[in-house]
Amino acid sequence: MKQGAVAARKRSARSHTSAARGFLVGVFTTDALKECSLKGNLSKGPLGKTNEARPGLFGPGLAAVLGAARQLAKDRKLEIMKDSVVNHEL
């Protein structure tokens, strides 16, 4: 992720989850975000769960996103949420 993009996300984040969303878009490609689930779980659609699991996003990349968002929330004195809550909001 380029430094200019990091600075822009730091300025625009108004919550822990919005910071995570911003970093997620900066770290992963649009195609990866469309084709993968966060952790490789079953797809959910209008009719419920399917039998097909989508691949998960790259684990260390996702961990870096969550860590950067948590640090930004601490630095800006935003409400810090559990990773499970942030994951749910992504």
All heavy atoms as an XYZ file, in Angstrom:
663
protein
N       0.844     -1.166      0.000
C       0.000      0.000      0.000
C       0.894      1.234      0.000
O       1.827      1.324      0.785
C      -0.882     -0.042      1.242
C      -2.020      0.876      1.211
S      -3.141      0.451      2.585
C      -4.278      1.719      2.371
N       0.615      2.172     -0.882
C       1.451      3.358     -1.001
C       1.236      4.311      0.174
O       0.156      4.380      0.736
C       1.147      4.068     -2.311
C       1.517      3.232     -3.516
C       1.282      3.982     -4.783
C       1.674      3.102     -5.962
N       1.440      3.741     -7.227
N       2.282      5.063      0.514
C       2.226      5.952      1.667
C       1.133      7.011      1.525
O       0.476      7.357      2.497
C       3.578      6.622      1.888
C       4.636      5.684      2.441
C       4.265      5.140      3.803
O       3.315      4.396      3.954
N       5.030      5.519      4.792
N       0.930      7.546      0.331
C      -0.121      8.539      0.127
C      -1.498      7.963      0.417
O      -2.357      8.629      0.997
N      -1.695      6.708      0.036
C      -2.971      6.041      0.290
C      -3.163      5.801      1.780
O      -4.265      5.940      2.309
C      -3.039      4.722     -0.474
N      -2.091      5.451      2.470
C      -2.164      5.240      3.917
C      -2.542      6.542      4.614
O      -3.424      6.573      5.474
C      -0.816      4.702      4.473
C      -0.814      4.687      5.988
C      -0.537      3.316      3.920
N      -1.905      7.624      4.227
C      -2.195      8.921      4.838
C      -3.644      9.333      4.591
O      -4.309      9.856      5.490
C      -1.245      9.980      4.294
N      -4.145      9.096      3.379
C      -5.532      9.446      3.062
C      -6.501      8.646      3.915
O      -7.498      9.174      4.413
C      -5.802      9.201      1.584
N      -6.226      7.370      4.124
C      -7.105      6.540      4.936
C      -7.059      6.962      6.402
O      -8.059      6.939      7.088
C      -6.749      5.085      4.778
C      -7.224      4.637      3.394
C      -7.071      3.245      3.093
N      -7.535      2.806      1.817
C      -7.274      3.306      0.629
N      -6.579      4.401      0.504
N      -7.716      2.744     -0.478
N      -5.879      7.361      6.849
C      -5.758      7.820      8.236
C      -6.572      9.090      8.466
O      -7.178      9.264      9.507
C      -4.287      8.077      8.588
C      -3.495      6.815      8.809
C      -2.084      7.139      9.213
C      -1.303      5.877      9.507
N       0.063      6.164      9.949
N      -6.574      9.970      7.479
C      -7.337     11.217      7.626
C      -8.839     10.986      7.555
O      -9.615     11.655      8.219
C      -6.939     12.207      6.533
C      -5.618     12.893      6.760
C      -5.428     14.046      5.795
N      -5.588     13.682      4.404
C      -4.629     13.196      3.612
N      -3.417     13.022      4.105
N      -4.856     12.899      2.358
N      -9.271     10.039      6.719
C     -10.706      9.885      6.468
C     -11.416      8.942      7.438
O     -12.636      8.979      7.536
C     -10.937      9.403      5.035
O     -10.411      8.104      4.861
N     -10.687      8.106      8.144
C     -11.322      7.123      9.040
C     -11.997      7.812     10.213
O     -11.401      8.624     10.906
C     -10.294      6.124      9.543
N     -13.261      7.465     10.422
C     -14.018      8.041     11.526
C     -14.375      6.992     12.584
O     -14.963      7.311     13.604
C     -15.294      8.682     11.006
C     -15.049      9.782     10.002
C     -16.018     10.916     10.178
N     -16.021     11.982      9.210
C     -15.019     12.710      8.800
N     -13.832     12.442      9.231
N     -15.154     13.694      7.941
N     -14.017      5.741     12.312
C     -14.251      4.668     13.275
C     -13.239      3.560     13.026
O     -12.569      3.535     11.985
C     -15.678      4.119     13.136
O     -15.812      3.413     11.926
N     -13.157      2.655     13.965
C     -12.270      1.504     13.848
C     -12.629      0.691     12.596
O     -11.756      0.314     11.816
C     -12.417      0.670     15.123
C     -11.460     -0.478     15.225
N     -11.337     -1.196     16.377
C     -10.615     -1.051     14.357
C     -10.442     -2.155     16.211
N      -9.991     -2.084     14.975
N     -13.910      0.446     12.385
C     -14.332     -0.366     11.237
C     -14.128      0.363      9.915
O     -13.775     -0.262      8.924
C     -15.795     -0.811     11.360
O     -16.624      0.322     11.549
C     -15.981     -1.776     12.509
N     -14.328      1.671      9.876
C     -14.101      2.383      8.614
C     -12.616      2.389      8.261
O     -12.248      2.326      7.084
C     -14.673      3.805      8.654
O     -13.945      4.629      9.521
N     -11.763      2.433      9.273
C     -10.322      2.328      9.026
C      -9.992      0.960      8.435
O      -9.244      0.853      7.464
C      -9.541      2.549     10.319
N     -10.575     -0.096      9.004
C     -10.330     -1.453      8.495
C     -10.811     -1.588      7.054
O     -10.126     -2.174      6.213
C     -11.020     -2.487      9.384
N     -11.995     -1.040      6.750
C     -12.507     -1.096      5.373
C     -11.571     -0.374      4.419
O     -11.288     -0.845      3.322
C     -13.902     -0.485      5.298
C     -14.981     -1.438      5.679
C     -16.367     -0.842      5.383
N     -17.179     -1.062      6.557
C     -17.546     -0.145      7.433
N     -17.229      1.116      7.255
N     -18.258     -0.471      8.474
N     -11.085      0.779      4.827
C     -10.169      1.534      3.978
C      -8.870      0.808      3.726
O      -8.379      0.759      2.594
N      -8.313      0.219      4.772
C      -7.079     -0.537      4.606
C      -7.315     -1.802      3.777
O      -6.464     -2.200      2.998
C      -6.467     -0.899      5.965
C      -5.871      0.266      6.701
C      -6.138      0.481      8.038
C      -5.026      1.156      6.064
C      -5.588      1.544      8.727
C      -4.461      2.230      6.734
C      -4.745      2.428      8.072
N      -8.464     -2.425      3.939
C      -8.790     -3.643      3.188
C      -8.762     -3.368      1.693
O      -8.184     -4.126      0.919
C     -10.172     -4.136      3.621
C     -10.586     -5.540      3.231
C      -9.745     -6.552      3.985
C     -12.047     -5.755      3.549
N      -9.363     -2.256      1.298
C      -9.398     -1.881     -0.119
C      -8.006     -1.537     -0.622
O      -7.679     -1.778     -1.780
C     -10.370     -0.699     -0.331
C     -10.295     -0.149     -1.724
C     -11.790     -1.135     -0.007
N      -7.164     -1.002      0.255
C      -5.811     -0.648     -0.147
C      -4.865     -1.829     -0.244
O      -3.905     -1.799     -0.997
N      -5.134     -2.886      0.509
C      -4.227     -4.039      0.543
C      -4.601     -5.093     -0.495
O      -3.735     -5.669     -1.143
C      -4.202     -4.658      1.965
C      -3.467     -5.975      1.986
C      -3.571     -3.683      2.948
N      -5.901     -5.360     -0.650
C      -6.355     -6.421     -1.547
C      -6.923     -5.845     -2.839
O      -7.489     -4.742     -2.837
C      -7.421     -7.286     -0.856
C      -6.889     -8.045      0.323
C      -7.140     -7.619      1.613
C      -6.127     -9.186      0.138
C      -6.645     -8.307      2.704
C      -5.623     -9.889      1.226
C      -5.882     -9.448      2.505
N      -6.799     -6.589     -3.918
C      -7.354     -6.147     -5.196
C      -8.874     -6.249     -5.166
O      -9.447     -6.994     -4.361
C      -6.836     -7.009     -6.362
O      -7.318     -8.350     -6.195
C      -5.317     -6.999     -6.440
N      -9.512     -5.519     -6.062
C     -10.967     -5.561     -6.158
C     -11.438     -6.970     -6.492
O     -12.432     -7.447     -5.946
C     -11.458     -4.573     -7.234
O     -10.967     -3.272     -6.895
C     -12.962     -4.519     -7.309
N     -10.722     -7.647     -7.385
C     -11.090     -9.023     -7.750
C     -11.014     -9.950     -6.543
O     -11.896    -10.789     -6.343
C     -10.192     -9.552     -8.867
C     -10.473     -8.890    -10.203
O     -11.598     -8.362    -10.377
O      -9.581     -8.894    -11.064
N      -9.968     -9.809     -5.739
C      -9.842    -10.664     -4.555
C     -10.993    -10.406     -3.583
O     -11.550    -11.352     -3.008
C      -8.510    -10.418     -3.860
N     -11.373     -9.150     -3.416
C     -12.464     -8.831     -2.498
C     -13.806     -9.345     -2.999
O     -14.673     -9.708     -2.216
C     -12.535     -7.317     -2.258
C     -11.341     -6.737     -1.503
C     -11.422     -5.222     -1.481
C     -11.257     -7.296     -0.106
N     -13.969     -9.407     -4.318
C     -15.214     -9.913     -4.897
C     -15.295    -11.432     -4.832
O     -16.358    -11.999     -4.626
C     -15.346     -9.479     -6.359
C     -15.688     -8.032     -6.543
C     -15.793     -7.708     -8.025
C     -16.082     -6.254     -8.273
N     -16.121     -5.956     -9.720
N     -14.152    -12.099     -5.022
C     -14.148    -13.552     -5.165
C     -13.893    -14.308     -3.856
O     -14.192    -15.492     -3.773
C     -13.086    -13.962     -6.189
C     -13.407    -13.458     -7.583
C     -12.274    -13.699     -8.567
O     -11.310    -14.409     -8.212
O     -12.367    -13.174     -9.677
N     -13.366    -13.655     -2.857
C     -12.988    -14.338     -1.620
C     -13.870    -13.898     -0.457
O     -14.405    -12.798     -0.448
C     -11.536    -14.026     -1.262
S     -10.348    -14.554     -2.500
N     -13.984    -14.788      0.524
C     -14.593    -14.383      1.789
C     -13.449    -14.018      2.722
O     -12.285    -14.243      2.406
C     -15.441    -15.517      2.363
O     -14.634    -16.565      2.816
N     -13.756    -13.470      3.871
C     -12.675    -13.079      4.776
C     -11.816    -14.262      5.183
O     -10.603    -14.193      5.168
C     -13.242    -12.414      6.035
C     -13.680    -10.972      5.897
C     -14.237    -10.471      7.227
C     -12.565    -10.080      5.427
N     -12.467    -15.370      5.544
C     -11.705    -16.501      6.075
C     -11.956    -17.812      5.347
O     -11.614    -18.872      5.835
C     -12.021    -16.661      7.559
C     -11.594    -15.453      8.354
C     -11.766    -15.660      9.819
C     -11.261    -14.439     10.558
N     -11.264    -14.604     11.975
N     -12.587    -17.756      4.176
C     -12.809    -18.973      3.407
C     -14.046    -19.737      3.822
O     -14.095    -20.957      3.718
N     -15.064    -19.032      4.283
C     -16.292    -19.678      4.723
C     -17.239    -19.934      3.556
O     -17.017    -19.489      2.437
C     -16.991    -18.813      5.777
C     -16.147    -18.657      7.020
O     -15.409    -19.555      7.383
N     -16.242    -17.519      7.661
N     -18.328    -20.632      3.844
C     -19.320    -20.905      2.819
C     -19.966    -19.609      2.354
O     -20.155    -18.676      3.125
C     -20.403    -21.848      3.359
C     -19.948    -23.258      3.708
C     -21.104    -24.043      4.309
C     -19.418    -23.966      2.481
N     -20.318    -19.583      1.073
C     -20.982    -18.410      0.505
C     -22.374    -18.276      1.078
O     -23.040    -19.264      1.380
C     -21.095    -18.560     -1.007
O     -19.837    -18.732     -1.591
N     -22.822    -17.049      1.227
C     -24.187    -16.793      1.663
C     -24.889    -16.026      0.554
O     -24.341    -15.094     -0.004
C     -24.209    -15.973      2.952
C     -23.666    -16.707      4.138
C     -23.750    -15.865      5.382
C     -23.147    -16.607      6.556
N     -23.174    -15.800      7.774
N     -26.068    -16.422      0.253
C     -26.834    -15.747     -0.783
C     -28.253    -15.548     -0.326
O     -28.584    -15.782      0.840
N     -29.133    -15.155     -1.249
C     -30.515    -14.902     -0.864
C     -31.234    -16.146     -0.354
O     -32.205    -16.047      0.379
C     -31.152    -14.363     -2.140
C     -30.226    -14.713     -3.243
C     -28.879    -14.896     -2.643
N     -30.745    -17.324     -0.705
C     -31.393    -18.563     -0.274
C     -30.645    -19.245      0.860
O     -30.878    -20.410      1.166
C     -31.526    -19.520     -1.461
C     -32.317    -18.974     -2.647
C     -32.313    -19.967     -3.789
C     -33.736    -18.640     -2.229
N     -29.734    -18.541      1.480
C     -28.978    -19.114      2.585
C     -27.623    -19.629      2.140
O     -27.122    -19.270      1.087
N     -27.047    -20.505      2.927
C     -25.710    -21.020      2.629
C     -25.749    -21.993      1.456
O     -26.682    -22.751      1.297
C     -25.117    -21.711      3.846
C     -24.763    -20.757      4.947
C     -23.984    -21.432      6.033
C     -23.556    -20.410      7.057
N     -22.692    -20.958      8.069
N     -24.699    -21.958      0.682
C     -24.537    -22.912     -0.410
C     -23.528    -23.963      0.027
O     -22.956    -23.885      1.110
C     -24.021    -22.206     -1.674
O     -22.709    -21.719     -1.414
C     -24.919    -21.057     -2.083
N     -23.281    -24.915     -0.821
C     -22.297    -25.955     -0.511
C     -20.898    -25.571     -0.959
O     -19.969    -26.322     -0.768
C     -22.703    -27.273     -1.178
C     -23.947    -27.847     -0.551
O     -24.213    -27.641      0.628
N     -24.727    -28.552     -1.339
N     -20.764    -24.405     -1.583
C     -19.468    -23.989     -2.103
C     -18.790    -23.001     -1.167
O     -19.371    -21.990     -0.806
C     -19.648    -23.332     -3.471
C     -20.188    -24.266     -4.519
C     -20.389    -23.556     -5.839
O     -19.697    -22.548     -6.084
O     -21.227    -24.015     -6.610
N     -17.577    -23.326     -0.801
C     -16.788    -22.405      0.018
C     -15.966    -21.518     -0.911
O     -15.408    -21.995     -1.902
C     -15.867    -23.175      0.947
N     -15.935    -20.244     -0.624
C     -15.081    -19.339     -1.377
C     -13.715    -19.319     -0.705
O     -13.614    -19.506      0.510
C     -15.675    -17.929     -1.393
C     -17.002    -17.882     -2.111
C     -17.520    -16.488     -2.305
N     -17.543    -15.725     -1.061
C     -17.812    -14.434     -0.995
N     -18.093    -13.764     -2.080
N     -17.819    -13.809      0.155
N     -12.660    -19.095     -1.473
C     -11.332    -19.036     -0.851
C     -11.249    -17.847      0.095
O     -11.920    -16.838     -0.093
C     -10.382    -18.882     -2.034
C     -11.213    -18.358     -3.146
C     -12.605    -18.859     -2.911
N     -10.426    -17.980      1.100
C     -10.244    -16.893      2.055
C      -9.201    -15.906      1.571
O      -8.353    -16.228      0.736
N      -9.270    -14.690      2.084
C      -8.234    -13.709      1.794
C      -6.928    -14.158      2.450
O      -6.935    -14.936      3.403
C      -8.640    -12.336      2.341
C      -9.819    -11.662      1.651
C     -10.226    -10.404      2.416
C      -9.485    -11.312      0.211
N      -5.818    -13.666      1.953
C      -4.497    -14.018      2.465
C      -4.428    -13.650      3.953
O      -4.586    -12.480      4.324
C      -3.432    -13.281      1.652
C      -2.027    -13.613      2.024
C      -1.551    -14.918      1.916
C      -1.173    -12.634      2.473
C      -0.244    -15.218      2.247
C       0.135    -12.928      2.809
C       0.595    -14.222      2.692
N      -4.251    -14.644      4.800
C      -4.310    -14.472      6.247
C      -3.396    -13.394      6.809
O      -3.844    -12.534      7.578
N      -2.094    -13.413      6.467
C      -1.215    -12.361      6.995
C      -1.622    -10.959      6.526
O      -1.472     -9.985      7.268
C       0.165    -12.745      6.449
C       0.090    -14.220      6.275
C      -1.327    -14.484      5.814
N      -2.165    -10.856      5.324
C      -2.639     -9.555      4.835
C      -3.832     -9.071      5.641
O      -3.917     -7.896      6.011
N      -4.759     -9.983      5.924
C      -5.932     -9.636      6.729
C      -5.510     -9.261      8.152
O      -6.029     -8.299      8.722
C      -6.920    -10.798      6.746
C      -8.231    -10.554      7.473
C      -8.977     -9.360      6.894
C      -9.104    -11.794      7.414
N      -4.555     -9.990      8.710
C      -4.060     -9.671     10.056
C      -3.405     -8.290     10.077
O      -3.575     -7.527     11.040
C      -3.068    -10.740     10.523
N      -2.686     -7.945      9.007
C      -2.054     -6.625      8.921
C      -3.107     -5.522      8.849
O      -2.963     -4.465      9.473
C      -1.135     -6.558      7.709
N      -4.175     -5.765      8.102
C      -5.271     -4.796      8.000
C      -5.894     -4.564      9.376
O      -6.101     -3.420      9.801
C      -6.339     -5.279      6.987
C      -7.637     -4.510      7.135
C      -5.812     -5.179      5.569
N      -6.195     -5.647     10.081
C      -6.811     -5.524     11.405
C      -5.876     -4.832     12.390
O      -6.307     -4.000     13.194
C      -7.228     -6.902     11.920
C      -8.341     -7.597     11.135
C      -8.552     -9.014     11.657
C      -9.627     -6.797     11.182
N      -4.590     -5.158     12.332
C      -3.614     -4.533     13.220
C      -3.450     -3.043     12.941
O      -3.390     -2.230     13.868
N      -3.402     -2.677     11.667
C      -3.264     -1.260     11.305
C      -4.505     -0.476     11.716
O      -4.405      0.656     12.196
C      -3.021     -1.127      9.805
N      -5.676     -1.070     11.535
C      -6.918     -0.401     11.917
C      -6.987     -0.213     13.430
O      -7.402      0.843     13.922
C      -8.127     -1.195     11.424
N      -6.566     -1.223     14.178
C      -6.564     -1.125     15.648
C      -5.599     -0.026     16.111
O      -5.921      0.778     16.980
C      -6.180     -2.471     16.271
C      -6.096     -2.443     17.783
C      -5.877     -3.826     18.356
N      -7.032     -4.674     18.134
C      -8.129     -4.663     18.896
N      -8.190     -3.844     19.913
N      -9.119     -5.459     18.630
N      -4.423      0.023     15.509
C      -3.442      1.036     15.884
C      -3.949      2.438     15.540
O      -3.794      3.373     16.329
C      -2.099      0.784     15.184
C      -1.000      1.711     15.644
C      -0.724      1.565     17.137
O      -0.551      0.470     17.647
N      -0.695      2.687     17.841
N      -4.579      2.584     14.383
C      -5.133      3.877     14.001
C      -6.234      4.302     14.974
O      -6.298      5.467     15.381
C      -5.688      3.826     12.574
C      -6.317      5.115     12.066
C      -5.290      6.232     11.985
C      -6.956      4.898     10.718
N      -7.074      3.348     15.371
C      -8.136      3.654     16.332
C      -7.536      4.110     17.666
O      -8.027      5.059     18.283
C      -9.036      2.434     16.532
N      -6.466      3.456     18.107
C      -5.797      3.872     19.349
C      -5.215      5.272     19.209
O      -5.377      6.114     20.088
C      -4.672      2.895     19.703
C      -5.125      1.592     20.283
C      -3.920      0.724     20.604
C      -4.351     -0.639     21.085
N      -3.178     -1.515     21.317
N      -4.520      5.517     18.096
C      -3.860      6.800     17.880
C      -4.859      7.951     17.822
O      -4.579      9.040     18.308
C      -3.040      6.781     16.591
C      -1.846      5.851     16.656
O      -1.489      5.413     17.771
O      -1.278      5.551     15.586
N      -6.013      7.703     17.223
C      -7.015      8.766     17.065
C      -8.044      8.775     18.192
O      -9.000      9.521     18.151
C      -7.713      8.614     15.717
C      -6.711      8.857     14.579
C      -7.317      9.057     13.256
N      -8.244     10.160     13.236
C      -9.135     10.342     12.282
N      -9.203      9.498     11.276
N      -9.957     11.364     12.302
N      -7.829      7.902     19.186
C      -8.721      7.799     20.347
C     -10.161      7.497     19.934
O     -11.117      8.068     20.448
C      -8.646      9.065     21.197
C      -7.267      9.280     21.805
C      -7.219     10.517     22.640
C      -5.910     10.717     23.342
N      -4.709     10.619     22.614
N     -10.283      6.555     18.978
C     -11.588      6.081     18.537
C     -11.986      4.875     19.387
O     -11.135      4.264     20.044
C     -11.539      5.671     17.057
C     -11.117      6.756     16.075
C     -10.916      6.148     14.689
C     -12.147      7.868     16.033
N     -13.245      4.524     19.350
C     -13.693      3.331     20.073
C     -13.033      2.103     19.441
O     -13.108      1.904     18.234
C     -15.207      3.199     19.978
C     -15.745      1.980     20.688
C     -17.241      1.817     20.531
O     -17.885      2.633     19.860
O     -17.760      0.829     21.086
N     -12.393      1.298     20.274
C     -11.713      0.096     19.787
C     -12.643     -1.092     19.974
O     -13.178     -1.307     21.061
C     -10.381     -0.115     20.518
C      -9.468      1.066     20.228
C      -9.734     -1.428     20.097
C      -8.189      1.064     21.011
N     -12.837     -1.840     18.900
C     -13.744     -2.984     18.918
C     -12.947     -4.275     18.819
O     -11.810     -4.284     18.373
C     -14.707     -2.878     17.747
C     -15.528     -1.632     17.768
S     -16.603     -1.604     16.348
C     -17.325     -0.001     16.536
N     -13.576     -5.369     19.216
C     -12.961     -6.682     19.069
C     -12.804     -6.992     17.579
O     -13.597     -6.548     16.752
C     -13.833     -7.757     19.699
C     -13.940     -7.660     21.194
C     -14.821     -8.778     21.713
C     -14.998     -8.679     23.204
N     -15.884     -9.728     23.711
N     -11.783     -7.796     17.248
C     -11.578     -8.177     15.854
C     -12.789     -8.887     15.273
O     -13.106     -8.720     14.096
C     -10.338     -9.063     15.707
C      -9.044     -8.262     15.805
O      -9.099     -7.014     15.726
O      -7.985     -8.888     15.957
N     -13.499     -9.668     16.083
C     -14.669    -10.377     15.578
C     -15.759     -9.396     15.161
O     -16.447     -9.622     14.164
C     -15.216    -11.350     16.632
O     -15.592    -10.658     17.805
N     -15.903     -8.288     15.871
C     -16.899     -7.273     15.507
C     -16.460     -6.563     14.230
O     -17.274     -6.344     13.323
C     -17.081     -6.253     16.650
C     -17.978     -5.101     16.232
C     -17.658     -6.943     17.889
N     -15.187     -6.245     14.131
C     -14.681     -5.598     12.922
C     -14.852     -6.526     11.720
O     -15.293     -6.094     10.659
C     -13.202     -5.167     13.098
C     -12.648     -4.596     11.811
C     -13.074     -4.165     14.228
N     -14.515     -7.812     11.886
C     -14.709     -8.778     10.803
C     -16.154     -8.811     10.335
O     -16.425     -8.853      9.143
C     -14.298    -10.183     11.239
C     -12.813    -10.391     11.234
O     -12.086     -9.657     10.587
N     -12.357    -11.380     11.967
N     -17.079     -8.799     11.282
C     -18.493     -8.835     10.943
C     -18.915     -7.614     10.138
O     -19.739     -7.691      9.246
C     -19.332     -8.958     12.215
C     -20.806     -9.030     11.951
N     -21.400    -10.150     11.408
C     -21.777     -8.111     12.113
C     -22.689     -9.911     11.264
N     -22.944     -8.685     11.691
N     -18.327     -6.474     10.453
C     -18.663     -5.218      9.780
C     -18.028     -5.094      8.397
O     -18.432     -4.257      7.611
C     -18.257     -4.025     10.637
C     -19.003     -3.928     11.950
C     -20.477     -3.620     11.767
O     -20.813     -2.837     10.875
O     -21.293     -4.176     12.519
N     -17.029     -5.916      8.125
C     -16.379     -5.846      6.812
C     -17.248     -6.565      5.814
O     -17.322     -6.320      4.690
C     -14.985     -6.477      6.853
C     -13.988     -5.768      7.739
C     -12.661     -6.523      7.743
C     -13.741     -4.348      7.278
